[in-house]
Amino acid sequence: MGPKLIVLFIVVVLALTILVQNSHPAKLRLLFWSVETSQLALILIMLAAGFVLGFVSAKLLGRPRAKPQEEEDLT
C-alpha cells in the first residue's frame, strides 16, 4: 500500500466516523421552506453541492490547456 492509499483510507475512516456521530434529526430553514431530516443527510447533500460547485468553477475559471505545437518539416 502506497502513502496516498493510506492517507485516503484515514480520511475515509474519519469522514465515516463524523457522519455516524451526526445522525440525529436536524431542521433546515431556508427562506420560506423548512425541512426536518437527519443531520447525516444534510452533511452529504452539502458535501455533494460543494463538490459540484468546485468542479463547475474549476472548469469555468481554470486555465486553458496549452495546444500541442505542430512539428515543422525540416526538408
JOJO-V50457 format. One record per backbone hydrogen bond with DSSP energy under -1.0 kcal/mol. NH is the residue of the N-H (numbers start at 1). CO is the residue of the C=O. E is the energy in kcal/mol with one decimal. If there is no record, write none. Layout:
BEGIN
nh = [NH NH]
co = [CO CO]
e = [E E]
END
This chain:
BEGIN
nh = [6 7 8 9 10 11 12 13 14 15 16 17 18 19 20 21 26 28 30 33 35 37 39 42 43 44 45 46 47 48 49 50 51 52 53 54 55 56 57 58 59 60 61 62]
co = [2 3 4 5 6 7 8 9 10 11 12 13 14 15 16 17 37 35 33 30 28 26 24 38 39 40 41 42 43 44 45 46 47 48 49 50 51 52 53 54 55 56 57 58]
e = [-1.8 -2.3 -2.4 -2.3 -2.2 -2.4 -2.4 -2.3 -2.4 -2.5 -2.6 -2.1 -2.2 -2.5 -2.5 -1.8 -3.6 -3.7 -2.1 -2.5 -2.8 -2.4 -2.5 -1.7 -2.4 -2.2 -2.5 -2.5 -2.3 -2.4 -2.5 -2.4 -2.1 -2.5 -2.6 -2.4 -2.5 -2.8 -2.5 -2.0 -2.0 -2.4 -2.8 -1.4]
END
